[in-house]
Amino acid sequence: MITPRLRLRALIALGAVLALTATLAATGDAASADTAPSNNTPPAVSGTAQQGSTLTTNSGSWSGTTPITFTYAWARCDSSGGSCSTIGGQTTNTYTIQAADVGHTLRSSVTATNGAGSASQLSAATNIVTAASAPANTSEPKISGTATVGSQLSVSNGSWSGSTPITYTYKWQQCDTNGNNCNAISNATNQTYTVVSGDAGHTLRAKVTATNSAGSSTATADATAVIGGNSPVLVTEPKISGTPTQGQTLTVSSGAWSGATPFTYAYQWQRCDTNGNNCNDIGGATAASYTLTSSDVGKTIRVRVTAKNSSGSASRGTNAVGPVKPATGAAGCVVAAASVPDSDRLTVSSLKFSPSISHKRAPVVGTFRVTDENKCAVSGALVYVVGLPYNWMAKALEAPTSSTGQVSITVIPTRAAPLRGSLVMFVRARTPQGNLLAGSSTRRLVQLLLRP
């Protein structure tokens, strides 16, 4: 016997089966709802309708289930855009116009494809394709540069009419002094040409050939001036040797030069800033050697070397050496802290207190002198003093040394310092540009007597 409860359960189960069936049916309908591509906006062709030019088509706009892929074909049509025939092998979105297209129009066909099918759409026809015109020179090419051995010459393309694009090739020629009886120079086919010694006594010309799809044409630049002889051309840089210290003698090599011999050389020594810039000639320093003076201390030194021969001259500056150091132990020598390299070490060479003893924790003025490795006073060095323990002395600011290499710093014992004993102080001197861990920083412990 089927009870009411069993009947209710059966109805519920039947309802679930029907709901599942309806869901599967709806899902199947959605899957089958893909739509094939449909064109909304036709493809459009851009570019100039002239032989040798390249046309480009876009795909237009399409509706339909994505993703949609596109393929392309090009067609040659009559002057009204009809009676079209497909151009074989042209299956990309670009097409370079051929001679056979002259007098015709062109159209692109775009085919859109997705999972539901495909559709094609033609673009509008282009203008009637015109024939390409060969290049014609309207303004001659010109040669620029100095007509001397070792110089680089350059030839311009000049101006040309004709269908684009136009490409250019070059050929340099060696001619007589009047620019006639020219012969091609082997392998000289770039837009630039470096004059060689064999060109001396000749003129040079350059031929420029312009080429497009319709043909080519050549124009010749006017001849250069007669090429000067083998003027000096630098091969190896001149260099300074010697120790950059006051009283020492530096010597410069002339370097190596190519060109017509014999050469003569002239020298001019220069005094520059610490970076080798802002150089000024040193009066009377025109020999191959130069003895450094006190005026050179803290500066760098360079030399301008000039090579001369019968055909001309050329100059080259050397590298900078220095900064120049003072002579070791030179009386009254002073060097700027900014010119002291990190590899040199500063020294707190002397100190004194005034008064020499602090009574009842009274302030005392400490005077410290800073020198470099050559025992010259260092101006602009930064000096810092701190008490040990730290709370036994009031904080004192870091201060720079004067032009005599000295600095005075007031030492003020605090109430934490004993009335009798010693106040130990840590003194540090450094260059303003130096890292505290570099060689240009020094440290020293000193002590001040404390009395009631």
Residue pairs with C-beta under 8 A, 6 or more apart in sequence:
34 65
34 114
34 115
34 116
35 63
35 64
35 65
35 116
36 64
36 65
36 114
36 116
36 117
36 118
36 119
37 62
37 63
37 64
37 68
37 112
37 113
37 114
37 116
37 117
37 118
37 119
38 62
38 63
38 64
38 119
39 60
39 61
39 62
39 112
39 119
39 121
40 60
40 61
40 62
40 63
41 60
41 61
42 60
42 121
42 122
42 123
42 124
43 57
43 58
43 59
43 60
43 108
43 110
43 121
43 122
43 123
44 57
44 58
44 60
44 123
44 124
45 55
45 56
45 57
45 106
45 107
45 108
45 123
45 124
45 126
46 55
46 56
46 57
46 58
47 53
47 54
47 55
47 56
49 55
49 97
49 105
49 106
49 126
49 127
49 128
49 129
49 130
50 97
50 129
50 130
50 131
50 132
50 163
51 97
51 98
51 99
51 101
51 102
51 129
51 130
51 131
51 132
51 163
51 213
51 214
52 96
52 97
52 132
52 163
52 164
52 165
52 212
52 213
52 214
53 96
53 97
53 163
53 164
54 94
54 95
54 96
54 97
55 94
55 95
55 96
55 97
55 106
55 108
55 126
56 93
56 94
57 72
57 93
57 94
57 95
57 108
57 110
57 123
58 93
59 70
59 93
59 110
59 112
60 110
60 121
60 123
62 68
62 112
62 119
64 112
64 114
64 116
65 114
65 115
65 116
66 114
67 114
68 112
68 113
68 114
69 112
69 113
69 114
70 110
70 111
70 112
70 113
71 91
71 110
71 111
71 113
72 90
72 91
72 92
72 93
72 108
72 109
72 110
72 111
73 86
73 87
73 90
73 91
73 108
73 109
73 111
74 86
74 87
74 90
74 95
74 106
74 107
74 108
74 109
75 84
75 85
75 86
75 87
75 106
75 107
75 108
75 109
75 122
76 84
76 85
76 87
76 100
76 101
76 104
76 105
76 106
77 83
77 84
77 85
77 104
77 105
77 106
77 107
77 125
78 84
78 104
78 105
79 103
79 104
79 105
79 128
80 105
80 125
81 105
81 107
81 124
81 125
84 107
84 122
86 109
87 95
93 108
95 106
95 108
97 106
97 129
99 131
99 213
101 129
102 129
102 130
102 131
103 128
103 129
104 128
104 129
105 125
105 126
105 127
105 128
105 129
106 125
106 126
106 129
107 122
107 123
107 124
107 125
107 126
108 122
108 123
109 120
109 121
109 122
109 123
110 120
110 121
110 123
111 118
111 119
111 120
112 118
112 119
112 120
112 121
131 214
132 162
132 163
132 212
132 213
132 214
133 161
133 162
133 163
133 214
134 162
134 163
134 212
134 214
134 215
134 216
134 217
135 160
135 161
135 162
135 166
135 210
135 211
135 212
135 214
135 215
135 216
135 217
136 160
136 161
136 162
136 217
137 158
137 159
137 160
137 210
137 217
137 219
138 158
138 159
138 160
138 161
139 158
139 159
140 158
140 219
140 220
140 221
140 222
141 155
141 156
141 157
141 158
141 206
141 208
141 219
141 220
141 221
142 155
142 156
142 158
142 221
142 222
143 153
143 154
143 155
143 204
143 205
143 206
143 221
143 222
143 224
144 153
144 154
144 155
144 156
145 151
145 152
145 153
145 154
147 153
147 195
147 203
147 204
147 224
147 225
147 226
147 227
147 228
148 195
148 227
148 228
148 231
148 311
148 312
149 195
149 196
149 197
149 199
149 200
149 227
149 228
149 229
149 230
149 231
149 233
149 259
149 311
150 194
150 195
150 231
150 233
150 258
150 259
151 194
151 195
152 192
152 193
152 194
152 195
153 192
153 193
153 194
153 195
153 204
153 206
153 224
154 191
154 192
154 193
155 170
155 172
155 191
155 192
155 193
155 206
155 208
155 221
156 221
157 168
157 208
157 210
158 208
158 219
158 221
160 166
160 210
160 217
162 210
162 212
162 214
162 217
163 212
163 213
163 214
164 212
165 212
166 210
166 211
166 212
167 210
167 211
167 212
168 191
168 208
168 209
168 210
168 211
169 189
169 208
169 209
169 211
170 188
170 189
170 190
170 191
170 206
170 207
170 208
170 209
171 184
171 188
171 189
171 206
171 207
171 209
172 184
172 185
172 188
172 189
172 193
172 204
172 205
172 206
172 207
173 182
173 183
173 184
173 185
173 204
173 205
173 206
173 207
174 182
174 183
174 185
174 198
174 199
174 202
174 203
174 204
175 181
175 182
175 183
175 202
175 203
175 204
175 205
175 223
176 182
176 202
176 203
177 201
177 202
177 203
177 226
178 203
178 223
179 203
179 205
179 222
179 223
182 205
185 193
193 204
193 206
195 204
195 227
197 230
199 227
200 227
200 228
200 229
200 230
200 311
201 226
201 227
201 229
202 226
202 227
203 223
203 224
203 225
203 226
203 227
204 223
204 224
204 227
205 220
205 221
205 222
205 223
205 224
206 220
206 221
207 218
207 219
207 220
207 221
208 218
208 219
208 220
208 221
209 216
209 217
209 218
210 216
210 217
210 218
210 219
228 311
228 312
229 259
229 260
229 310
229 311
229 312
230 258
230 259
230 260
230 309
230 311
231 259
231 260
231 309
231 311
231 312
231 313
231 314
232 257
232 258
232 259
232 263
232 307
232 308
232 309
232 311
232 312
232 313
232 314
233 257
233 258
233 259
233 314
234 255
234 256
234 257
234 307
234 314
234 316
235 255
235 256
235 257
235 258
236 255
236 256
237 255
237 316
237 318
237 319
238 252
238 253
238 254
238 255
238 303
238 305
238 316
238 318
239 252
239 253
239 255
239 318
239 319
240 250
240 251
240 252
240 301
240 302
240 303
240 318
240 319
240 321
241 250
241 251
241 252
241 253
242 248
242 249
242 250
242 251
242 321
244 250
244 292
244 300
244 301
244 321
244 322
244 323
244 324
244 325
245 292
245 324
245 325
245 326
245 327
245 328
245 374
246 292
246 293
246 294
246 296
246 297
246 324
246 325
246 326
246 327
246 330
246 333
247 291
247 292
247 327
248 291
248 292
249 289
249 290
249 291
249 292
250 289
250 290
250 291
250 292
250 301
250 321
251 288
251 289
252 267
252 269
252 288
252 289
252 303
252 305
252 318
254 263
254 265
254 288
254 305
254 307
255 305
255 307
255 316
257 263
257 307
257 314
259 307
259 309
259 311
260 309
260 310
260 311
261 309
262 309
263 307
263 308
263 309
264 307
264 308
264 309
265 288
265 305
265 306
265 307
265 308
266 286
266 305
266 306
266 308
267 285
267 286
267 287
267 288
267 303
267 304
267 305
267 306
268 281
268 282
268 285
268 286
268 303
268 304
268 306
269 281
269 282
269 285
269 286
269 290
269 301
269 302
269 303
270 279
270 280
270 281
270 282
270 301
270 302
270 303
270 304
270 317
271 279
271 280
271 282
271 295
271 296
271 299
271 300
271 301
272 278
272 279
272 280
272 299
272 300
272 301
272 302
272 320
273 299
273 300
274 298
274 299
274 300
274 322
274 323
274 338
274 339
275 300
275 320
276 300
276 302
276 319
276 320
279 302
282 290
290 301
290 303
292 301
292 324
294 326
294 330
294 333
296 322
296 324
297 323
297 324
297 325
297 326
297 333
297 335
298 323
298 324
298 335
298 336
298 339
299 322
299 323
299 324
300 320
300 321
300 322
300 323
300 324
301 320
301 321
301 322
301 324
302 317
302 318
302 319
302 320
302 321
303 317
303 318
304 315
304 316
304 317
304 318
305 315
305 316
305 317
305 318
306 313
306 314
306 315
307 313
307 314
307 315
323 339
323 341
325 335
325 372
325 374
325 376
326 333
326 334
326 335
326 374
326 376
327 333
327 374
328 374
328 375
329 374
329 375
330 374
330 376
333 374
333 375
333 376
333 377
334 376
334 377
334 378
334 379
334 403
334 404
334 405
335 372
335 374
335 376
335 377
335 378
335 379
336 378
336 379
336 380
337 346
337 378
337 379
337 380
337 381
337 382
337 400
337 401
337 431
337 432
338 380
338 431
338 432
338 433
340 346
340 372
340 378
340 431
340 434
340 440
341 440
342 431
342 434
342 435
342 438
342 439
342 440
343 439
343 440
344 372
344 373
344 439
344 440
345 372
345 373
345 439
345 440
345 442
346 370
346 371
346 372
346 378
346 381
346 429
346 430
346 431
346 440
346 441
346 442
347 370
347 371
347 372
347 373
347 429
347 442
348 368
348 369
348 370
348 383
348 427
348 429
348 442
348 444
349 369
349 370
349 371
349 375
350 368
350 369
351 366
351 367
351 368
351 369
351 427
351 446
352 366
352 367
353 364
353 365
353 366
353 367
353 411
353 448
354 364
354 365
354 367
355 364
356 449
357 364
357 448
357 449
357 450
357 451
358 364
358 411
358 413
358 423
358 448
358 449
358 450
358 451
359 451
359 452
360 419
360 451
360 452
361 412
361 413
361 414
361 415
361 417
361 419
361 450
362 413
363 410
363 411
363 412
363 413
364 410
364 411
364 448
365 408
365 409
365 410
365 411
366 385
366 408
366 409
366 410
366 411
366 425
366 446
366 448
367 406
367 407
367 408
368 383
368 385
368 401
368 406
368 407
368 408
368 409
368 427
368 429
369 377
369 401
369 404
369 405
369 406
370 377
370 378
370 381
370 383
370 401
370 405
370 406
370 407
370 429
371 377
371 378
371 405
372 378
376 405
377 401
377 404
377 405
377 406
378 401
378 405
378 429
378 431
379 400
379 401
379 402
379 403
379 404
379 405
380 400
380 401
380 431
380 432
381 400
381 401
381 405
381 407
381 429
381 430
381 431
381 432
382 398
382 399
382 400
382 401
382 429
382 430
382 431
382 432
383 398
383 399
383 400
383 401
383 407
383 409
383 427
383 428
383 429
384 396
384 398
384 427
384 428
384 429
385 393
385 396
385 409
385 411
385 425
385 426
385 427
386 393
386 395
386 396
386 425
386 426
387 393
387 411
387 413
387 414
387 417
387 423
387 424
387 425
387 426
388 424
388 425
388 426
388 445
389 416
391 414
391 416
392 413
392 414
392 416
392 417
392 423
393 411
393 412
393 413
393 414
393 417
393 423
393 425
394 412
394 413
394 414
396 409
396 410
396 411
396 412
399 407
399 408
399 409
400 407
400 432
401 407
401 429
411 423
411 425
411 448
413 423
413 448
413 450
417 423
417 450
418 450
419 450
419 451
419 452
420 450
420 451
420 452
421 450
422 447
422 448
422 449
422 450
423 447
423 448
423 450
424 445
424 446
424 447
425 445
425 446
425 447
425 448
426 443
426 444
426 445
427 443
427 444
427 445
427 446
428 436
428 441
428 442
428 443
428 444
429 441
429 442
430 436
430 440
430 441
430 442
431 440
431 441
434 440
434 441
435 441
